[in-house]
Amino acid sequence: MKKLVFLLFFFLGIAFGQQTSQIKLSSEATFSVITCGPGSELYSTFGHNAFRLKDPVYNYDVVYNYGTFDFNTPFFYIKFARGKLPYQLGRTSFKKFVYAYKYEKRWVKEQVLNLTPEQNKTLLAFLEENYKEENRSYKYDFFYNNCATKIREIITKNFDETIVFPEDHITADKTFRDLIYDYVTKNSWSSFGIDIALGAVIDREATPLEYEFLPDYVFETFKHATLKDGSPLVTAVNVILEEPNNKQDSSSFLLSPYVIFTILMLIVLVITAFDLKNKKRTRWLDAFLFLFTGLGGIMILLLWFATDHSMTVYNWNVLWLMPINLLFIRKFLLKRKECKDLWKHSATLITLIIIMLFLWLLNLQIFAFAAIPLLIMLLVRYAYVTYYFLNCKENKDISFIGSKS
């Protein structure tokens, strides 16, 4: 219900007044950059940016927001997953916009821009032209073309000759992944999903301009921006909504991925120890691990080759989440004594995981912290399976439930 109310005001509130394109601005009209704090859901973790236009003379207060999309888009979820869902410039009243963030208990700040009346008219004309139905959609990219990057892009496009955006306020040397880690807990399902889905390309150092895919850095950039004459671009900073003092972390350590995967690892290690003692192999366990890693590998390949997402390419998680494991499930589960070549596959899987660990040590790609128990589990199990098949003539296998085969 909470999400529905938020989406109702945030996305469906764009239909605000048809008279907007014909508005006359007074000399007291101002444009502001709105920055909104992170929310509790993954889609709102990184905050938000928008433009606000306020004219007290004509009683006009509206937000132009590049973070909306149409739920009625054909094949909505498929396009979203493939990175082909068009995002749109939305327009809503400031009151409705703020209500949504108040309901979500997120802070909202505005930076009033030092623009002349003529510049205000220029910016309004640009946004209204962009808001036309044939112009409002754009191809969203989380890192390079989102609600935050649009802010400086539009200001630069319209007023490049009069405004200076400095870069010396960025003193850290952070990669894209480092910047994401600033907003998500490392031992969280959100962080684990991001580390699995995104590739090595996010482990390069971001330029100061590229920091601005995050709304907080847009706020900092405008804070330090000046006009050509040296006067500040931002004339005032207003806090619209304060950050709640009773904000609590609802995540549970016991339900975190590291704990869950550690329990899974211990289960697999115990079963493997019994298998080694009894010179047997629990085939359903191998089938499960091959299914788990195979499906994970298919997901990575689809994100890499079947989507337009810029940061899911060159994802070397595929070295341990191996898609071809799906082709070996039948052999490892159903075949009896046809094992002369199966040790080669499990030995290859061990080699690929070792290569992945070297990539991690060399910082060529940073992998999920919570994946460590899984990697230990797979290495131990693959090592036992290799040993078992190399000696399969002397060993006895066990079936699905555990009966001898």
N, C-alpha and C positions, 0 to 999 in steps of 0.2 A: 504494500500500500504506500509505503514511504517513497519508493522509487517511482510509482505511478504518479503521485502528486507532483514530484519534482519534474518528471518528464512532461507532465501536462502543462506546467507553467513555463518550463524552459524551452520546450520545442514547439508546442502548439500556440504559445503566446506570440508567435511571430506575425500573426495577422493583426497588425495594429494600424488603424487609421489609414484611409486611402488618400487623405489630404496631404500626406507627408512630402511627396515629391514636389508639391507646389508651395511649400512653406516659405515664408519670408522671415529672414533672420534679423533680429535687432542687433544693435552694437554691443549689447550685453550678453549675447550668446557665447557659450564656451563649449569646446570639445575637451573631453577627458579620456584618459586611458584607464580602464577598469581592470584591476587584478583581484582575482578571487582565490582564496586559500584552498588547500586540498580537502577532499571529502573522504568518507570512510569506505566508499566502494572503489574498485579498481579503475573504473572509467573516469573517476574524479580525483584520483590520487595525486595528479600533478598540477591541479589548479586550472585556472581559466583566465583568458583575457577578452576584452571587448572594448568598443568605443561607446562613449556616452555623449550625447548632445543635449545641452540644457539651455533653454531660452526663457528666463523669468518674465520677460515682457509679453511674449505670446503664450506663456504657460505651456511650454513644450519641453518634454523630458523623455528621451527615447534612447534605447541601446541598440547598436548594430553589432551583431554577434556572428562570428564565422564558425561557430561550433554546432550548428544544427544540421539535421538531415531528415529526409522524408521516409517515414515508416512504410509508406505505400509504394516505395520503389519496388518494381518487379524483381523477384529473386533476392530480396533484401539480405537475408543471412548469408547466402552464397557470395554475393558481392562484397559483403562486409568481411568475410573470411579471406577472400581473394584480394582484398585491398582495392576493389573497384567501386566501392560505394561512394557516390558523389556527396560531398558535404556542401552546405549552403550558407550563404549570408542570410541570417534571420534578423527581423526587426521587431522589437517589443517595447512596451512601456517600461521605464526604469522601475516603477513600482512592482510590476509583475516579476521582473528580473531579480530584484532584491528579495522578494518574498520567497522565491525558490531557494536562495542561499541561506536565508534565515531559517527555513524549514530544515535544511540540511546541516545547520549549525556550523557554517563556514564563514570565515572573515571576508570582508570586501573592502578594498581601498580604491580611491580614485586619485589620479594625478592630473590636475587641471593644466592644460597646455597653453603656452604663451603664443597664441596665434592671433593674427590680425583679423578684423571682420571679413576682409576679402579672402583670407586663407580659410576661414571657417566656411564660407560659401563654396570655396573650391573643394574642400574636403566633403562637404555635404553633397555636392553635385556628383562627386566620384562615387560615394557610397550609394546614393540613390540610383545612379546608372548601374552600379554593380548589383543592386537589389532587384533590378528588373528580372522577370522570370527567365528570360533567355540568357541572363548573365550570372545569376546568383550561385550556380553550382560550380564547384571546383574539385579537382582530384586531390583528396586528402593524403597527406603523408605525415605520420606522427613526428618525424624528426625534421622534415624540411618544408612542410606546407600545412600548417595547422592554425588554430585560433591565435596562438602566440606569435608565430613567425609573420602572420599577416599584418600585425600592428606596425612594426617598423617598416615592413615592405611598402605599405600604403603611404606612410608618412614620407618615406624616402622618395617614392615615385612622384609624389605631388610637390614636395618642398626640399628636394635634395640640395639646392643651391643656397638655402637659407639656414639649414640645420646641420650641426656637427654631432655625430655619435662617437664618443671615445671608446677605446677598448682597453685602456690601461687599468680600468677598475677590476678587470679579471686577472687575478694574480695566481690562481691555482692552475695546475696542469692536470686536467681531468679528461678521462675518456667518456664516451657516451654512456658506457655501462656504469662508470663511477657516478655520473650525474643521476642516473636512474636509482642507484643505491641510496642516494641522499633522500629518496622519497619512499622507498619500500624497505621493509625489514629483511635482512639477508636470509634469516631462517623463517621464511613465510612462503605460503603457496603462491602468492603473487610473484615473489622474487624467483622461485623455482620455475614457474611457468615462463617467465621472461627469459631466464638463462637458458632454458631448453629451446625456446622458439627462435631466439635471435642469434645471429651468427657472429663470426669473428670481426665483421666490419664495424661493430660497435665498440671494439676494443682499441680503436685508434684515438689519439688525442683530438678533442674537439677544439675548433677555433673559437675565439670570443663571440663571433657572430652566431656560430652554431649552438652556443649555449642557450640561445633565445628560443629554442623549441620548448623551453620551460617558462611559464608565466612569471615566476619570481625573477628570472634574469631579464625579462622585458622590463619589469619594474625597476630593476637596478640600472639598466641601460638608460632609460628615460630620466632617472634620477640624476645621472651624470651628464646628460645631453645638454648642449647649449645652442643658442643662435649664433650666427656668424659674428655678431658684435660682442659675444662673450656672455651675454645674459642667459640665465637658465631657461631651458625649454619648459620646465615644470614650475608653475607659479605657486601652486599649493598642493598639499597632500591631505586628503580628507579620509577619515576612517568612517566608512558607511556602516559596517558591522564589525563589532569586536570579536576576537577569537574567544570561544567559550572557555571558562576557567576549569570546568568540570570534565574536560575531554579525557576519555579513558581509552586505553588500549585493550580492545576486546579479544585479542588473539590469545590463544592458549598454547603454552610451550609443549604440553603433553600431546596436543593435536598438530604440532608443527611437522613439516615434512621430514626433518632430520630425525625426530623421535620415531615417527611412523616407519621410516625406511630402516632405522636401526633395529626396530623390532622385527621387521621382515628379514633383515640380514641375519639376525640371531636364529630365527626359525630355519632359514636355509642352511646355516652352518651346523645346526644340531642335526638336521636330516642328513646332511652330507657326512657328518661324523659317524652316524649309525650306518650309513651306506658303506663307508670305508671299513668299519669294523666287521660288517657282515658280508663284505665283498658283493654287494648288490647295488642296484641303481633305481632310484625312485623316478620312474619315467614321467609320471604326471607333473612332477616338479620341473623337469627339464622342458616339457611341453609348455608349461605356464611361463617360464622365463623366456622361452623363444617367442611365445605369443606376445608377451609384454614388450620385449625389446623390438620385435618386428613391427608391431603397430606403431610404436614410438618413432621408429625410423621412417615409416611411411609418412607420418605426419610431418617430419622434418623435410623430407623430399618434396612433399606437396607445397609447403611454405616456401621452399627454396626455388622450385621450378614452375609451380602452377599459380603463383600469386604475383601481384605487382608491389608487394612490400619491399622497400629498399634495404631493410636491415635483417632480413631472414636468409640472405644468401651466405655461402661459405660457412655453413654451420657444421662444425666438426663434431657435434654431438652424435652425428651419424656413425662415428667410429665405434661407439658402444651401444647405441640404439640402432642395430643393424637390420635393415629391411629384409635381407635375404634369409634371415632366421625363420621367417614364415614358411619358406620352401622346405625347411628341414624338420618341421614339426612332425610330419607323418613318419619320417624315418626314425626320429628319436623316440616316437611314441608307440608305433605299431610294429615296426620291423623287429624280428628276432634273429640274432646272430649274424645279421648282414652288416657287420660293423668294421670291416677292414679299412674303410676310408673315412669313417665318421670322425675319427680322432683329428684328422687334418682340419676339419671345420672348427672344432672347439679350440685347437691350437692357434688357428688364424684369428679367432675372436680375442684370445689372450694378447696376441701381438698387436692388434688394432687398439686395444685398451691401453697398452703400454705406450703406443705412439701418441694417443690422446693425452696421456699424462705428461709426456714430453712437451707437447704443445702448450699445456697448462703451465709447466715450469718456465717455459720461454715467454710466457705472457702473449702468445700468439692468439689465444682465445681463453677467456676466463670462463670456467664451467661452474655449474651450480654447486654451492657449498653442500647442500643437502644430498647431492648425488654421491658423496663419498662412501656412505654405507652401501649403496647399490653397487658401486664399482668394486668394493672389497668382496661383496657377496658374489658378484659375477666372476671375478678372478678366481676365487676359491672353487666355485662350482665348475667353471670351465676347466680348471686344472684337474679336478677329480674326474670329470667326464673324459678328458684326454687320457688320463691314467687308466681309467676303466676300459676304454675301447682298445688301448694298446695291449691290454691283458685280457681281452674279452673271452678268450678260449677257456681260461681258467675260472672266470667269474660266472655267477648266476644272476640273472636279471630278476627284477620284481615288477609286477604288473600295476595296473591303474590303482587298485586299492591297496596293493601291498602283497598279494599272493604271488608265489614263485611262478616264473614263466620258463 
